[in-house]
Each structure stands twice: as structure tokens, then as C-alpha cells.
Amino acid sequence: MAQHVMWIDHLGLLPGDPSVQVSFNAVSSGVGSGLSGLVIQSTTTGDVGVSGGNKVVWTALEVPPGVKVTAVRVCFENSNPRSYIDQVRLAQVQNPPDDAFVLLDDPTHLNETGPVCVDSASADPIDPQAGALLLELRVNFGDTADRIVVRGLGLRLVH
């Protein structure tokens, strides 16, 4: 099976909770080398949001027909290793759409200051034709002054 990366719009990640804030600046992220990206900040510490759920940024995925998803590639830089992405998840909405099953759940702490690109753990090939796919990056903040910058986000696909 041929495998490749399909890059997705990392600037389109949405905050999953009011405690998570996202911003961007086309000139500088203000982290490390300053390369722009999606800047994630939090008004609270930890990885549980004010609503009681996981503190995440997330998006729905558009995957072309005829391919399956096996992993997620995350390119990022942290302002401090105490604040980081602590989980990468892919879930698939079921039919009827009253639940989403988690098909990839990687709790690896992405706490390098970076910049770096890493792949999540591999999952059994996920067929996007079976239901809408949701991607979540759970974030954990040790200090509300810290920033996580997502500079690229991709899907590992197989034909």
C-alpha cells in the first residue's frame, strides 16, 4: 500500500472550549524562530476545559475518496515544555449521528520546544466513507503565559 501525507488547514482549528484561545499573525507567532502558525493559548492550566471536557482544538476533516487514514502528522513549537499537546485523536461520526467512535487515540506528550514534526501512533486504516472524521489535539497548559504554535498538520493516507 502506497502511503503519503495530505496536509490540511491547520489555521482552521477551532477551540473546543471557552478557556482555549487561538490566534495567528502572518508575520510572527512570537515563539522560537517566529515562523507564523496557529497560536494556541489557554486562560486556565491543565488539560480539562472550563466545561469539564477535554481542552482541545479540533476540526472536521475532508478526505478524498479511495484513501484511508492511518496517522496524523503534527508540526509544532512550544514556548515552554510545560505546555504541550498531550493527545491526538481521530473519531468517526456514526450513523445515526448520535455518537463518534474514537479510532485513533495517541496520548504521547508532544512537549519538545521544537520546532519539530512528529507522527502520531498508527491506527488501523480508517475509511472516511463510513462517516465524518473529527480530529482533536488535546492541549495541556502548565502556565497561562505559554503558547503552542501549530505550523503544519497532515494526515497519513494509504491507497
Backbone hydrogen bonds, N-H to C=O, Kabsch-Sander energy under -0.5 kcal/mol:
donor,donor_aa,acceptor,acceptor_aa,energy
4,H,157,L,-2.0
6,M,155,L,-2.5
7,W,5,V,-0.6
8,I,153,L,-3.3
10,H,8,I,-1.3
12,G,9,D,-1.2
13,L,10,H,-1.1
14,L,58,W,-2.9
16,G,56,V,-2.8
20,V,17,D,-1.7
21,Q,41,Q,-3.0
23,S,39,V,-1.9
29,S,34,G,-2.2
34,G,31,V,-2.6
38,L,150,V,-2.5
39,V,23,S,-3.2
39,V,37,G,-0.7
40,I,38,L,-0.5
40,I,148,I,-3.4
41,Q,21,Q,-2.8
43,T,19,S,-2.4
46,G,141,F,-3.3
49,G,53,G,-2.9
52,G,49,G,-1.8
55,K,47,D,-2.6
56,V,54,N,-0.8
57,V,137,L,-1.7
58,W,14,L,-2.4
59,T,135,L,-2.0
61,L,133,L,-2.3
63,V,61,L,-0.6
67,V,64,P,-1.0
68,K,158,V,-2.4
69,V,126,I,-2.2
70,T,156,R,-3.1
71,A,156,R,-1.0
73,R,154,G,-2.9
74,V,72,V,-0.5
74,V,118,V,-3.0
75,C,152,G,-2.8
76,F,116,V,-2.7
77,E,149,V,-1.8
78,N,113,T,-1.2
79,S,147,R,-2.8
83,S,80,N,-1.9
84,Y,140,N,-2.4
85,I,110,L,-1.0
86,D,84,Y,-0.5
86,D,138,R,-2.4
87,Q,138,R,-1.0
88,V,106,D,-2.4
89,R,136,E,-2.6
90,L,104,L,-2.2
91,A,134,L,-2.4
92,Q,101,F,-2.6
93,V,132,A,-3.0
94,Q,99,D,-2.9
98,D,96,P,-2.5
101,F,92,Q,-2.2
103,L,90,L,-2.7
103,L,101,F,-0.5
104,L,90,L,-1.7
106,D,88,V,-2.9
110,L,85,I,-3.3
110,L,108,T,-0.6
111,N,109,H,-1.4
116,V,76,F,-2.2
118,V,74,V,-2.5
120,S,72,V,-3.0
123,A,70,T,-2.8
126,I,69,V,-2.7
127,D,125,P,-0.5
130,A,127,D,-1.7
131,G,128,P,-1.1
133,L,61,L,-0.5
134,L,91,A,-2.8
135,L,59,T,-2.9
136,E,89,R,-2.5
137,L,57,V,-2.7
138,R,87,Q,-2.6
138,R,136,E,-0.6
139,V,55,K,-2.8
140,N,84,Y,-3.0
141,F,46,G,-1.8
142,G,140,N,-0.5
146,D,143,D,-1.6
148,I,40,I,-2.1
149,V,77,E,-2.9
150,V,38,L,-2.6
150,V,148,I,-0.6
151,R,75,C,-2.7
151,R,149,V,-0.6
152,G,75,C,-1.5
153,L,8,I,-0.5
154,G,73,R,-2.9
155,L,6,M,-2.4
156,R,71,A,-2.8
157,L,4,H,-3.3
157,L,155,L,-0.6
158,V,68,K,-2.3
159,H,2,A,-1.5
